[in-house]
Structure formats: C-alpha cells, structure tokens
Amino acid sequence: MSRISSHRLFTIALPLALLAGSVGAAESQRLTFVACPVFQDTNTVPCWLAEYQGETYFLGIQTDSGGWTPPLQGHQVLVESVVTAQPRVCGGIVLASAGSVFDKRPSGKSAGVDLPQPPVISTMRELDSSCRTMLPENPRYNTLEPRRGPGPGNAQIAGLQPNAGAPRAAAEPLKPPFAAKTFELHYEFDSELAGLTINKLQEALKYADDIKAKAVEVVSHRASVKLSNGKQLDEIPKIAELRAKELANVIRMFGLPKGTELKVRFVADAQVGNGIDDWTRRRSDIIVTP
Amino acid sequence: MRHYSIPAAIAASLALSVLLGSHALAQATQADQREWVRAGQGGVLPAETAFNNADGKSGIFNVKGAVDMKGHPFFEVLGTNGRACVTCHQPSDAMGLSLASIRQQWQSNGGKDPLFAPVDGANCPNLPREEAKSHSLLLNRGLIRVGLPWPPQPRNGVPTEPEFTIEVVRDPAGCNTDPVYGLTSPKPTVSVYRRPRIAANLKFMTYEVGPFNAKRLAMINDRDPFTGKYMSMNIMSDAREPSLRTQAISAARDHLQVKDEPSADALDRIVNFESQLYAAQVDSRVGGSLVEKGGPEALGPRNLDKQERGLGDNFGTPLFHSFAMWNPASSEARAQREFRESVARGNDVFFKRPFYISDTTHINTVGMGNPMKRTCATCHNSNMVGTDLSAGWVDVGTTNLPYARVTLDNPWSEAKAELPLFKITCNAEARPHPFLGRVIYTQDPGRALISGRCVDVGSIVMGQFRGLAARAPYFSNGSAATLRDLVDFYDRRFNIGYTTQEKEDLTNFLSVL
C-alpha cells in the first residue's frame, strides 16, 4: 500500500454534520487526518490548531513537557481523535483523545470548561517547510486558563527535585510462582522512540529483575492508520525493525539479570488500520518469561 | 580606572595570593591582566580569593580551606607536555580559560608555553609550534582541538552505529583533511574546536540520576564505571564522560599526554578538589561588591556553596533567587545604583520575558511543541548555574547552519572562515534532524559524534552561567566574543526583539553572575 505524503490528497468529504461544525451530532465521530499544525497565540499560552477540509480543529494548548506532545512546526501532524461537543477553543472544533495510553491530566480550561484529553498526535518524520503558520494573539481567543502559563511555573516538577534518582525504599519482594507478563509500549506514527510509554519498559525490566526472568523478548510491530478519507497510511517499512533495535539497545545498556536471555524480533508487515484504535498497533511487546 | 572595595576577608586572601607566583599581583593591577598559575609552580591557593577581570573581580572559594598546590595532581605536571589540569582551568578565569589569559601567555612565552602544546593547543599537531598562525583558533577564539574517533566508540559496552556519513566541506585548520590526523587517516578522526569548561560549582553539574533520561525518554543515561551509578551527563560539551573521575582520566590522556593513567589517589585528589570549589563574580567595576550583606543571594561563590541543586524555572524556587533589594537600589552613587537596577531588570528579563523558542532540538522536541512561548529560564533552569537540570545537550544553532556565526569569504576582506565545516548526510532509515532534515552543515556535530544520531547533530551541552565575566569568549565554539554578543545571538536567533535597554540589562545581569 502506498504512503501518502501530503494532506492535499485528502479529498473525500467528511459527513456533513462535521463540516457544518455540528459537534453535538458528531460527538462520537472519529476524525483521523494529516495536516499542517497551526500555532495560534493567546494572551497566555498558544493554542495548537489544524485545518482539515475547510474546517479548523483545536488540538490542545502548550503545557509542561510530559503531558501531551504538541506538534512541531516544520512537520505535518497525524491527528487521531474524536470530535467533542465542547464550545470551540481558539476558533477550532475541539478534538479529544480516543482513549489512548498517552492520556495525562487536563492541561487547563477554556472559558471555565476543562480542556479534554488531547488527541493522539504524531509528528510526521520528514520535514514539510510549508507547515509554518503562526497566528498572532487574537482577543477573541483569550479564554484560556492554562495549567502552566508562558513563563515560570508554580512549583518544581517532582521528578526533577534535587534528590531525584536517590534510592527509593525497597518494595516487598515478589514470591513465586511467577507468571509470564507482557508489557506494551506505544509509539507515535513512524517513530521508534517510545518516549511517552517508556514507563512500561521500566516496569518490564523491574519485573525481569524481580523474578530473575529466564527470558525477555521484544516483539515490535508496524501498523497502518485508516484516515477519515478512507485511505490507509502505512508506517515506513523499516519501522518495526528500528523499534526492535532501539529497544534492544536500551535494554542492553540498562542491563538484564545474569542468565536472562534477550530475544528480539519484529513483524515487518503493517497491520491494517480501522480508524478507531490504530495507535494501539504501533507497538512493541516486552514479554517477560519466568 | 575606578576601584571598589571588596570584603575584608577577600582582601586578605587576595594578599595571600602573592603565594601564587612571582609575577602575579603586579600585573593584576591592570584591568583584565590575569594571574596565571603555571603547572608545577607550587604555592598555596587561598581558601578564598579574588582576581581582576575587565568587569570587576571574580572569586573562588575552596570550602575545605587553602590548597597546597605543590604536589597536588590538579596543579602538577602529570604528562609529557608540561601541562597540568590548571593550565586550562585557571583560578583567575573562574576555573575556565579566558582569551585574555591565552593571549597573555602567548605574549609572555610564545609557542613554547605548555598551553600551546601541539596535541590540541595548535590547530593540528603537525603545524610549526612557534608560529602564531598554527594556534589561530586558540589565540582568536580560545578553542582547544578535540579529536574524536570516527565512527564513535562503543558506549557502555553497546556498539554505536552512526546514522549518518560525515564529509569535510571546509577545513581552514587543515586537520580534518590531514593524511595523518584527518578523517581519512589510518585512525579516522574528526577534529572539532571547543572552549574549556569551568571546573567549579560542579555539584550543580554532575550528580546521580535515574536510568532514563528525562528529556530523551527512550535513552538510558550513562553510568559512571567506577560507581555503577547513572549520571546527569551535563559535563563536557558532548557529555562523552559520565563523571569527574572519567573526565580526569580522559583529559590526562588527551590533553596532558600522560604515559600512564593517573593513580587512584591522584584521581581522588583531583575530583575532591574540583568538588569543593566554587567560582563566581564577586565585584563589579560599576556595581560594586556583589557579596555584601543583604545583597542578592544568588551572587558570589559562597552562596553557590550554600545552595542546593534544583529546578529553578518556577516562582517557588527561582534559579537566581531575588534581586528585589536592587530594584530600587539604595546605593548613594548614581552609577552604582543604576547598574544594580539594571541587573535586577536583567534577571526579570531572563526569568519572565517570554518569546517564541523555536527549532531547538531537545527543547522543542521534548514534549513542548515547536514553537513554544516561554522564557530564558525554561531551558536554563538549573538553580544557581542556569544549565538544564536534565541532560542538557541542545541544538540552539551555535554550530549548525543556518544559525551559526560564519565568516563569508569575499574579495574585499582578509577575514576568513576559521572553523571547519562538515556535511552530515543522514541514512535513509534514520530519524532525521527534526528541524534541518537529512542534510546538515555544521561546524561541530556535537553530541552526534558520540551518539551517532542524526537528531543530535549540533547539540551541545549547556555551559554554566557563573564566572562569565572572567572567561570570555562564549559558546562552545567561542563565537560570542562578549556577553553582549551572546545576548545578540539569542535576539537574532529567536527574533525576540529585545529593546536596547533589555539587552543592556541582560548583559549586566550576566556579568555579575
């Protein structure tokens, strides 16, 4: 299946309810598309928008790192979302997460209403110099109450406290019999870096250490996304291999218990997308066997 | 020249610094004449002392008291080229190395001074030592040659496969195309040219962290092989050494040309000395004492000792604390009062003035979005030193084109480009540099020469903000001759639109740190 390189190819119309901005009727409507992200400044933090088939959508706002990952200008962005019935924010129909593992706490409010969990966002791998739209502050959109403003925050981030990294109190040791466990890491589209779910790797490695595992197996996958225009967008052919390689290197650098075998494999064929939970198939499994 | 008083303790210690050497204080009465500590000269480094620079005086504070330099491995010749650690980490330069000192040593001793050892004090080791042009990068920009193997050596036992090829596009120094020392030599080497970092305030720079890197979450931090601990990876421009101990070993090998690795005792003494040492400006030529009672608690080396490491990009624990006592300032002298008020405003600009931070790898790409609307303190967030509390290599554009400062050859000027220029071509399957794509032109690939990653091309570990007035020029490639140049770089790079007053305030603020 061929890859799609430009959002201009998306010509299949969305349901009329969406195009009309009738978000109530389209509350459960899933919307998956690739577009240039648009930066809209406000009197606090900027909004991130995207235009698709003549409509403007609100993706989220600037927040702390570790929350959602806002887009990068200079690249197109893949948006996997559901359409909400919330009032428009920064002029855009509000998109939300379709229940991804990337969900974090709300990034703030707009006009007193909590912003939803942002949609799953993937920065496309290659540059697109046309994606550079920055819009200045517009008083109409000055409705945001961000969790964090455009300057210094209100408190230190716990993970970066001076003694972060200091040894923690030992947990109760696990007792046999031990079971095999699978830990899932998820990825942005075309990315081999499982940044947002790396905690699953930590859990897997801890479990492997706790039970002195016989084997740790990495199985990486490649997936497609079904776009709202009906087309399938494949990840790059090598991505499953890159994911496996990257993860294996991290595990080797971290180190496994003596005697634990590391097995690495990948599935190069792209799993077909359904337009509903395609992000779940951009995945590596870490199987820890007693 | 106008002189200002300094605290009695420091003045007394200054007198003790006669012990440093024979010629020091006579020259120190002139602005920006530096007191050079020669390798193996002996004497005592006082517990607390101050040194002249063009903006006033910088101070150092040995928490554990005066240091007998005789027989101390930081100060003694360890290798074959007459250098010691102190050669490039001078007390009068806030434990770094200023261009003023470099030129002073050249004027005094010419090429025979150990500082100009061919191994890295020359543009390439095979150039004639006695000629100034052989050392042009050191004499003009304060740069030491760093020769790194290509491809990168395995790290933590894991082979590093580079994601890119590297070509030499321009080689004014001649070393990267040299048949003996260059990229195509029997020992393929990439020569880059970098400023020495300061060997002080190091509790803020190197420390134990968790295994996963806070900024690049899919990366494991390097471990110190001596302790097995994961380290913060914030020392050295490319973070290639995880701890002070491993840095001392590699520096002894590469810069001092030792035959044998320093003994465990010598390494202990070097690390212990560096770990108890603080350096900062203590006196401003216009602003007066920076360490007087009731003054800003960010200033002076003693306050660095008192403070703890932490995240300062917040109103609860602002990294440079408060300058409220200087705004308004109560000084009777108008010039002093105005300067102090300017410094206080500069801190506000640094801490609170937002702008669009854009196209900066390992800042915009770590979950912040590109661009983001934040302030200087977002990236320079570490309490008291202004580095990044996370592993701080960042491509802000100091070495990568199009933002790096370059000299364009032209028929009407003798000014020529001084630094090498490399073309980096990322492999088809590699993740490209997020803002420059798959073909990058750079003066120094930075962290990428260690990690082999395209995404790291041009990323350099942030340097401390302390003792700046003592150790111009700035940035890893010496491309900002003055603090004002540094401010101008950021203004231009991010289209900030600082007013003349804001630039002056920021410059003054940086000069007192």
HADDOCK unambig.tbl for C-alpha pairs under 7 A between the chains (distance, minus, plus):
assign (segid A and resid 45 and name CA) (segid B and resid 373 and name CA) 6.65 0.50 0.50
assign (segid A and resid 62 and name CA) (segid B and resid 368 and name CA) 6.66 0.50 0.50
assign (segid A and resid 62 and name CA) (segid B and resid 369 and name CA) 7.00 0.50 0.50
assign (segid A and resid 62 and name CA) (segid B and resid 372 and name CA) 6.95 0.50 0.50
assign (segid A and resid 63 and name CA) (segid B and resid 368 and name CA) 6.72 0.50 0.50
assign (segid A and resid 64 and name CA) (segid B and resid 368 and name CA) 6.46 0.50 0.50
assign (segid A and resid 65 and name CA) (segid B and resid 366 and name CA) 6.26 0.50 0.50
assign (segid A and resid 65 and name CA) (segid B and resid 367 and name CA) 4.43 0.50 0.50
assign (segid A and resid 65 and name CA) (segid B and resid 368 and name CA) 5.19 0.50 0.50
assign (segid A and resid 66 and name CA) (segid B and resid 367 and name CA) 6.02 0.50 0.50
assign (segid A and resid 68 and name CA) (segid B and resid 367 and name CA) 6.72 0.50 0.50
assign (segid A and resid 69 and name CA) (segid B and resid 367 and name CA) 4.38 0.50 0.50
assign (segid A and resid 69 and name CA) (segid B and resid 368 and name CA) 6.41 0.50 0.50
assign (segid A and resid 69 and name CA) (segid B and resid 369 and name CA) 6.54 0.50 0.50
assign (segid A and resid 70 and name CA) (segid B and resid 367 and name CA) 6.36 0.50 0.50
assign (segid A and resid 70 and name CA) (segid B and resid 368 and name CA) 6.21 0.50 0.50
assign (segid A and resid 70 and name CA) (segid B and resid 369 and name CA) 4.50 0.50 0.50
assign (segid A and resid 71 and name CA) (segid B and resid 369 and name CA) 5.22 0.50 0.50
assign (segid A and resid 71 and name CA) (segid B and resid 370 and name CA) 6.49 0.50 0.50
assign (segid A and resid 72 and name CA) (segid B and resid 369 and name CA) 5.27 0.50 0.50
assign (segid A and resid 72 and name CA) (segid B and resid 370 and name CA) 4.34 0.50 0.50
assign (segid A and resid 73 and name CA) (segid B and resid 370 and name CA) 5.38 0.50 0.50
assign (segid A and resid 73 and name CA) (segid B and resid 371 and name CA) 6.85 0.50 0.50
assign (segid A and resid 74 and name CA) (segid B and resid 435 and name CA) 6.76 0.50 0.50
assign (segid A and resid 125 and name CA) (segid B and resid 431 and name CA) 6.85 0.50 0.50
assign (segid A and resid 126 and name CA) (segid B and resid 437 and name CA) 6.90 0.50 0.50
assign (segid A and resid 127 and name CA) (segid B and resid 437 and name CA) 6.15 0.50 0.50
assign (segid A and resid 150 and name CA) (segid B and resid 354 and name CA) 6.54 0.50 0.50
assign (segid A and resid 150 and name CA) (segid B and resid 373 and name CA) 5.50 0.50 0.50
assign (segid A and resid 150 and name CA) (segid B and resid 374 and name CA) 4.93 0.50 0.50
assign (segid A and resid 151 and name CA) (segid B and resid 352 and name CA) 5.69 0.50 0.50
assign (segid A and resid 151 and name CA) (segid B and resid 354 and name CA) 6.27 0.50 0.50
assign (segid A and resid 151 and name CA) (segid B and resid 374 and name CA) 5.10 0.50 0.50
assign (segid A and resid 151 and name CA) (segid B and resid 375 and name CA) 5.72 0.50 0.50
assign (segid A and resid 152 and name CA) (segid B and resid 313 and name CA) 4.96 0.50 0.50
assign (segid A and resid 152 and name CA) (segid B and resid 314 and name CA) 4.31 0.50 0.50
assign (segid A and resid 152 and name CA) (segid B and resid 315 and name CA) 6.16 0.50 0.50
assign (segid A and resid 152 and name CA) (segid B and resid 352 and name CA) 6.83 0.50 0.50
assign (segid A and resid 152 and name CA) (segid B and resid 378 and name CA) 7.00 0.50 0.50
assign (segid A and resid 153 and name CA) (segid B and resid 313 and name CA) 6.35 0.50 0.50
assign (segid A and resid 153 and name CA) (segid B and resid 314 and name CA) 4.24 0.50 0.50
assign (segid A and resid 153 and name CA) (segid B and resid 315 and name CA) 6.22 0.50 0.50
assign (segid A and resid 154 and name CA) (segid B and resid 314 and name CA) 5.20 0.50 0.50
assign (segid A and resid 154 and name CA) (segid B and resid 315 and name CA) 5.35 0.50 0.50
assign (segid A and resid 154 and name CA) (segid B and resid 316 and name CA) 6.02 0.50 0.50
assign (segid A and resid 155 and name CA) (segid B and resid 314 and name CA) 5.62 0.50 0.50
assign (segid A and resid 155 and name CA) (segid B and resid 315 and name CA) 6.82 0.50 0.50
assign (segid A and resid 155 and name CA) (segid B and resid 316 and name CA) 5.54 0.50 0.50
assign (segid A and resid 156 and name CA) (segid B and resid 311 and name CA) 5.98 0.50 0.50
assign (segid A and resid 156 and name CA) (segid B and resid 314 and name CA) 6.54 0.50 0.50
assign (segid A and resid 160 and name CA) (segid B and resid 311 and name CA) 6.48 0.50 0.50
assign (segid A and resid 161 and name CA) (segid B and resid 310 and name CA) 5.64 0.50 0.50
assign (segid A and resid 161 and name CA) (segid B and resid 311 and name CA) 6.68 0.50 0.50
assign (segid A and resid 162 and name CA) (segid B and resid 309 and name CA) 5.28 0.50 0.50
assign (segid A and resid 162 and name CA) (segid B and resid 310 and name CA) 4.82 0.50 0.50
assign (segid A and resid 164 and name CA) (segid B and resid 209 and name CA) 6.27 0.50 0.50
assign (segid A and resid 165 and name CA) (segid B and resid 208 and name CA) 6.15 0.50 0.50
assign (segid A and resid 165 and name CA) (segid B and resid 209 and name CA) 4.18 0.50 0.50
assign (segid A and resid 165 and name CA) (segid B and resid 210 and name CA) 4.44 0.50 0.50
assign (segid A and resid 193 and name CA) (segid B and resid 218 and name CA) 5.73 0.50 0.50
assign (segid A and resid 194 and name CA) (segid B and resid 218 and name CA) 5.99 0.50 0.50
assign (segid A and resid 195 and name CA) (segid B and resid 217 and name CA) 4.81 0.50 0.50
assign (segid A and resid 195 and name CA) (segid B and resid 218 and name CA) 5.20 0.50 0.50
assign (segid A and resid 198 and name CA) (segid B and resid 217 and name CA) 6.63 0.50 0.50
assign (segid A and resid 198 and name CA) (segid B and resid 218 and name CA) 6.38 0.50 0.50
assign (segid A and resid 250 and name CA) (segid B and resid 219 and name CA) 6.50 0.50 0.50
assign (segid A and resid 250 and name CA) (segid B and resid 220 and name CA) 6.28 0.50 0.50
assign (segid A and resid 253 and name CA) (segid B and resid 156 and name CA) 6.33 0.50 0.50
assign (segid A and resid 253 and name CA) (segid B and resid 158 and name CA) 6.67 0.50 0.50
assign (segid A and resid 253 and name CA) (segid B and resid 220 and name CA) 6.72 0.50 0.50
assign (segid A and resid 254 and name CA) (segid B and resid 220 and name CA) 6.68 0.50 0.50
